[in-house]
Amino acid sequence: IVAYAAVAAEEQLHLRKSIPVLVAAGLVWLLVGVGIAQTGGDAHGASEAAKHNLLDFAELFLFLVVSMTYVNTLDERGLFGAVRGWLVARRLSLRALFWVTGGIAFVLSPVADNLTTALILGAVVMAIGQGHPRFVSLACINVVVAANAGGAFSPFGDITTLMVWQKGVVPFAGFLPLIVPSLVNWLVPAVLMGLAVERDQPAMAHSTEAMERGAVTVALLFLVTIGLTVMGHSLLDLPPAVGMMFGLGLLKLYGYVLNRGASDADPSINELDDVFASHALGEEARPSPGPAFPQSGARARPLHTFRQLERVEWDTLMFFYGVVMCIGGLGALGYLRVVSHALYDGLGPTATNIVLGLVSAVIDNVPVMFAVLSMNPAMSQGEWLLVTLTTGVGGSILSFGSAAGVALMGQARGTYTFMSHLRWSWAIGLGYVASIAVHLLLNGGLF
C-alpha cells in the first residue's frame, strides 16, 4: 500500500514509478521467506511460487519489449508522422476532426496499444487545435476513451487483455464479442461531448513529414509477427513471447539487409549497429554514421534496431515486474484467497467484476487484473470477458485511471487536465454502464 501510494504521487515526489514497487517486491518476498521459515514450512514452496511469478513476468516482458521496439521503429521511420501530417492537412472542421481522431484511436489501439495510440492522436489534436483550448480538451478526452475502448477487445490493445490471453483464459478469437460493447463505451460519451465541440474551421497547418525508406515493410513485418504469434499460440500452444521474439529477429534481419543495401549506394551510411561497430572496429576506428537526413524520403537513413530497443519504456516494464511480484507475494501469504472469498463468493462474480472496473479508475488496471488472474475464481467465459472489459475501459472515468490519460495530461499540459476530464466523467460513466449492459444483453449465452 505504501509503495502504491508513492506510485500515485509520482509527479509530486519526482520518483519513477518503478522504484517503490521494485523495493516493495523485494520486501514482500523476504517476508514470505521469513514467514515460511518461522512456521517451519517448506521453503521449496516459496521458491516455486516465486519462479511461477517470474515466468509470468518473463513472458509479459519479452512480448512487450518486441511490441514496443516495433512501435518505436515505425515512429523512427516516420509512419506515425506521415499519418499526423495527412490529418493536419485535411480541410475538416473541428467537429469532424473530433470524430476522425476518435475513430482512428478506436481502430488503431487494438494493434498499436492504447498508450501509443493516445500519444499519436494527441499530437494531431495539439497541432490542429492551436487557439481552440476547448476543442483540445474535449478531443483529448475522446482520444483517451476511444483508445481504452479499442484496446479492450484485442490481446494487443492493452496489458490486461494481453495477460488474459497469455494465461489461456480467453482465446484470441474469444475477445471478438467485446467489439460492440467497446464501441458503445466510446460512442456514448463521444456523442454527448461532440455536441459541445465548436464547428469552427481550424487554421491550415503545413506539414512536410514523410515516411522513411522501409516504413511500410516494417509495418508489414509487425503484422506478420502478430499473425505468427497468434497462430503459434492457438495452433501449437506456444507461448506468445516465442512468436514475438521471432518477429524481433525478422526486424533485425531486415534492418541489416536495408542498411547493407543503403551503404552500397552511399558509403556514408554504416550498416553496422553501434554496439557491434564499437567492439569490432574500436572507438578510434569507428566510421562516421553520416549525416542525419531529413524525413523527406530523398535519402535513406540507416535503421538501427538496437537504438529502438534502447527507447523501450524500461521504467514501465520494471513497474510491471514490481506489480507482478508484489501481487504474487501477497498471494503466497494468503491475501488473495481472502479477497477472492469476500468478493467473488460474497458479492458474486458479475457485481465484483463491475466494481473492479471502477477500482481500475483509481488504481492501475494491471495490478487489478493480475490479482484476478492470480485468484483464478471459477467464472464463465462471459464473466472473464466482463472483467476484461471493465478493467480495460474503467480507467477512462478519471484522467489518471489509464496510461493513455496520464500521457496526454503531460502532452497537453494546462489544457487537458484532471478537472477538465472530471467534468465529463458522468458521460464516460454512462458509456461504462451502457457497455456492460450491451455485453450482458448480446453475450448472455457466454455466462
TADAHU-V637138 format. One record per residue. SS is DSSP state (hx for helix, st for strand, lp for the rest). PHI is phi in whole degrees, 0 to 359 (NA if undefined). PSI is psi in degrees with one decimal (* if undefined). Layout:
SS;PHI;PSI / SS;PHI;PSI
//
This chain:
lp;NA;-42.6 / hx;296;-42.7 / hx;297;-42.7 / hx;289;-29.3 / hx;297;-37.8 / hx;293;-35.9 / hx;297;-43.5 / hx;296;-29.8 / lp;262;29.3 / hx;304;-46.3 / hx;290;-36.4 / hx;288;-37.9 / hx;273;-14.7 / lp;54;43.0 / lp;240;123.8 / lp;305;138.4 / hx;294;-20.5 / hx;287;-27.9 / hx;296;-54.1 / hx;297;-36.1 / hx;285;-29.7 / hx;296;-44.1 / hx;295;-44.2 / hx;298;-40.6 / hx;300;-43.6 / hx;297;-44.0 / hx;294;-40.7 / hx;299;-46.2 / hx;287;-27.4 / hx;297;-41.5 / hx;293;-36.1 / hx;299;-48.0 / hx;297;-43.6 / hx;297;-42.5 / hx;298;-41.9 / hx;294;-40.6 / hx;296;-40.5 / hx;292;-33.1 / lp;266;2.5 / lp;72;24.8 / lp;281;179.7 / lp;277;110.7 / hx;297;-25.9 / hx;297;-30.8 / hx;296;-40.9 / hx;295;-39.5 / hx;297;-44.8 / hx;295;-38.7 / hx;296;-42.4 / hx;295;-42.1 / hx;296;-37.6 / hx;299;-43.2 / hx;289;-34.5 / hx;296;-38.6 / hx;294;-40.7 / hx;302;-44.9 / hx;291;-40.1 / hx;300;-42.5 / hx;296;-43.3 / hx;295;-42.8 / hx;299;-51.3 / hx;296;-38.9 / hx;299;-49.0 / hx;290;-35.3 / hx;301;-45.0 / hx;292;-45.6 / hx;300;-45.2 / hx;294;-36.8 / hx;295;-42.4 / hx;298;-45.3 / hx;297;-42.3 / hx;298;-39.2 / hx;294;-43.1 / hx;298;-36.6 / hx;293;-43.4 / hx;294;-33.3 / lp;283;-4.2 / lp;87;10.1 / hx;297;-48.0 / hx;291;-35.0 / hx;296;-37.7 / hx;294;-37.9 / hx;296;-44.1 / hx;300;-46.2 / hx;299;-40.2 / hx;296;-41.8 / hx;291;-41.7 / hx;297;-34.1 / hx;280;-10.7 / lp;288;143.8 / lp;270;74.9 / lp;244;150.7 / st;286;166.2 / hx;299;-38.8 / hx;293;-40.3 / hx;295;-40.5 / hx;293;-32.4 / hx;303;-45.3 / hx;284;-36.3 / hx;294;-46.7 / hx;295;-40.0 / hx;295;-42.6 / hx;296;-42.5 / hx;296;-39.7 / hx;299;-41.6 / hx;294;-37.7 / hx;279;-34.9 / hx;281;-35.5 / hx;298;-30.6 / hx;298;-19.8 / hx;252;-45.6 / hx;267;-0.8 / lp;74;154.8 / hx;291;-32.2 / hx;292;-50.9 / hx;300;-43.4 / hx;300;-44.5 / hx;298;-40.6 / hx;293;-40.6 / hx;296;-51.4 / hx;288;-28.0 / hx;297;-38.7 / hx;296;-36.9 / hx;295;-47.2 / hx;300;-43.2 / hx;294;-38.2 / hx;291;-38.6 / hx;280;-37.1 / lp;269;18.7 / lp;301;126.5 / lp;86;2.3 / lp;230;71.9 / hx;299;-33.4 / hx;295;-41.7 / hx;297;-44.9 / hx;301;-44.9 / hx;298;-49.9 / hx;294;-40.1 / hx;293;-36.3 / hx;294;-43.6 / hx;301;-44.5 / hx;299;-41.5 / hx;295;-42.8 / hx;299;-48.5 / hx;297;-45.2 / hx;295;-41.5 / hx;294;-43.2 / hx;293;-39.6 / hx;293;-43.2 / hx;295;-31.6 / hx;283;-9.6 / hx;281;-17.1 / hx;249;19.0 / lp;220;134.6 / lp;299;-20.9 / lp;266;-3.1 / lp;271;-21.5 / lp;204;154.7 / hx;297;-36.3 / hx;295;-45.4 / hx;294;-35.1 / hx;297;-43.7 / hx;295;-40.5 / hx;296;-41.5 / hx;291;-46.0 / hx;297;-31.0 / lp;286;-13.8 / lp;82;11.1 / lp;288;-41.1 / lp;232;127.6 / lp;290;167.4 / hx;304;-50.2 / hx;290;-15.9 / hx;291;-15.4 / hx;279;-15.0 / lp;300;-33.0 / lp;300;-12.7 / hx;272;-1.4 / hx;299;-51.3 / hx;294;-47.7 / hx;303;-38.3 / hx;294;-40.3 / hx;297;-41.8 / hx;296;-39.0 / hx;301;-35.9 / hx;278;-43.8 / hx;293;-36.8 / hx;300;-56.0 / hx;292;-30.5 / hx;296;-41.8 / hx;297;-43.6 / hx;293;-43.1 / hx;287;-33.0 / hx;299;-28.8 / lp;294;-23.2 / lp;267;-3.9 / lp;276;131.7 / lp;291;156.9 / lp;267;9.4 / lp;300;157.1 / st;266;122.6 / lp;289;156.9 / lp;295;136.4 / lp;292;127.6 / lp;254;142.4 / lp;261;129.9 / lp;231;135.2 / lp;247;12.7 / lp;292;136.2 / lp;218;161.0 / lp;283;145.3 / lp;279;164.0 / lp;300;131.8 / lp;97;-5.8 / hx;299;-46.6 / hx;294;-40.1 / hx;296;-42.0 / hx;297;-40.5 / hx;298;-42.0 / hx;294;-39.4 / hx;297;-36.4 / hx;296;-43.5 / hx;294;-38.8 / hx;296;-40.9 / hx;299;-44.4 / hx;298;-44.4 / hx;299;-45.5 / hx;296;-38.9 / hx;296;-45.8 / hx;295;-46.0 / hx;294;-40.8 / hx;297;-38.4 / hx;285;-39.9 / hx;282;-41.9 / hx;267;-35.2 / lp;248;-1.8 / lp;60;30.8 / lp;278;145.4 / lp;301;139.5 / hx;305;-29.3 / hx;298;-30.5 / hx;296;-47.2 / hx;296;-38.3 / hx;292;-41.1 / hx;293;-33.5 / hx;299;-42.0 / hx;296;-35.3 / hx;295;-38.7 / hx;298;-41.2 / hx;297;-40.3 / hx;297;-45.1 / hx;294;-39.0 / hx;296;-41.4 / hx;295;-39.8 / hx;300;-39.6 / hx;297;-47.5 / hx;296;-44.0 / hx;299;-45.8 / hx;289;-33.4 / hx;296;-44.3 / hx;294;-38.0 / hx;292;-36.6 / hx;289;-29.5 / hx;295;-36.6 / hx;280;-30.8 / lp;219;106.5 / lp;298;-17.7 / lp;288;-13.3 / lp;266;123.1 / lp;265;126.1 / lp;277;-9.2 / lp;273;140.9 / lp;294;151.0 / hx;304;-43.1 / hx;298;-46.2 / hx;294;-41.9 / hx;297;-40.0 / hx;295;-33.7 / hx;277;-38.4 / hx;286;-37.1 / hx;252;-18.3 / hx;84;151.3 / hx;298;-34.6 / hx;287;-37.3 / hx;270;1.9 / lp;294;128.6 / lp;288;155.6 / lp;292;136.7 / lp;289;-7.5 / lp;87;171.2 / lp;289;151.8 / lp;274;104.2 / lp;285;146.5 / lp;293;160.9 / lp;281;62.9 / lp;250;-9.8 / lp;79;-3.7 / lp;291;-40.4 / lp;227;141.5 / lp;278;136.8 / lp;268;146.8 / lp;295;148.3 / lp;258;108.1 / lp;257;98.9 / hx;292;-29.0 / hx;294;-32.1 / hx;295;-38.6 / hx;290;-30.5 / hx;293;-37.6 / hx;295;-29.2 / lp;279;-0.2 / lp;301;148.6 / lp;286;81.4 / hx;292;-32.1 / hx;298;-42.5 / hx;295;-42.3 / hx;295;-39.1 / hx;290;-31.5 / hx;298;-43.5 / hx;297;-38.8 / hx;301;-48.9 / hx;300;-41.5 / hx;296;-49.5 / hx;301;-44.9 / hx;287;-36.3 / hx;297;-49.5 / hx;296;-40.4 / hx;298;-39.6 / hx;294;-41.2 / hx;296;-34.3 / hx;294;-40.6 / hx;296;-30.0 / lp;278;-8.9 / lp;101;-1.5 / hx;297;-40.2 / hx;293;-33.7 / hx;297;-41.5 / hx;296;-46.3 / hx;295;-41.9 / hx;298;-42.2 / hx;295;-41.8 / hx;292;-38.2 / hx;271;-64.2 / hx;289;-33.4 / hx;274;-25.4 / hx;272;-63.8 / hx;284;-29.0 / lp;99;154.2 / hx;296;-41.9 / hx;297;-51.2 / hx;298;-40.6 / hx;296;-44.3 / hx;295;-34.1 / hx;291;-41.8 / hx;295;-40.8 / hx;298;-31.8 / hx;296;-38.9 / hx;291;-35.9 / hx;297;-35.8 / lp;292;-12.3 / lp;287;-21.7 / lp;254;-43.4 / lp;255;140.4 / lp;309;141.0 / hx;290;-17.9 / hx;296;-53.8 / hx;296;-32.9 / hx;297;-49.3 / hx;291;-38.9 / hx;295;-35.3 / hx;296;-42.1 / hx;297;-44.8 / hx;295;-34.9 / hx;290;-38.4 / hx;292;-33.7 / lp;48;56.9 / lp;293;153.7 / lp;286;103.8 / lp;226;154.4 / lp;285;168.8 / hx;300;-38.2 / hx;298;-38.6 / hx;291;-39.0 / hx;296;-38.5 / hx;293;-35.0 / hx;296;-46.6 / hx;291;-30.8 / hx;296;-43.4 / hx;295;-50.1 / hx;293;-41.4 / hx;288;-26.8 / hx;286;-40.0 / hx;257;-14.3 / hx;297;-30.0 / hx;294;-13.3 / hx;286;-18.2 / hx;296;-36.8 / lp;241;150.8 / hx;295;-33.1 / hx;266;11.7 / hx;280;-7.8 / lp;215;157.6 / hx;297;-34.0 / hx;297;-43.7 / hx;294;-43.5 / hx;298;-42.8 / hx;296;-42.5 / hx;289;-31.3 / hx;299;-35.9 / hx;285;-35.5 / hx;287;-41.3 / lp;250;49.9 / lp;302;130.7 / lp;90;-19.2 / lp;253;-52.8 / lp;262;108.8 / lp;233;175.1 / hx;301;-43.3 / hx;289;-38.0 / hx;295;-34.3 / hx;288;-40.5 / hx;298;-30.8 / lp;299;-23.9 / lp;248;11.9 / hx;298;-30.1 / hx;296;-40.6 / hx;291;-40.1 / hx;294;-36.3 / hx;297;-38.4 / hx;298;-41.3 / hx;297;-37.6 / hx;299;-48.2 / hx;296;-43.2 / hx;296;-39.4 / hx;293;-37.8 / hx;295;-44.0 / hx;299;-42.5 / hx;294;-40.3 / hx;298;-46.3 / hx;297;-34.8 / hx;285;-49.8 / hx;281;-33.3 / lp;249;26.4 / hx;301;-29.2 / hx;292;-15.3 / hx;273;-8.3 / lp;273;*
//
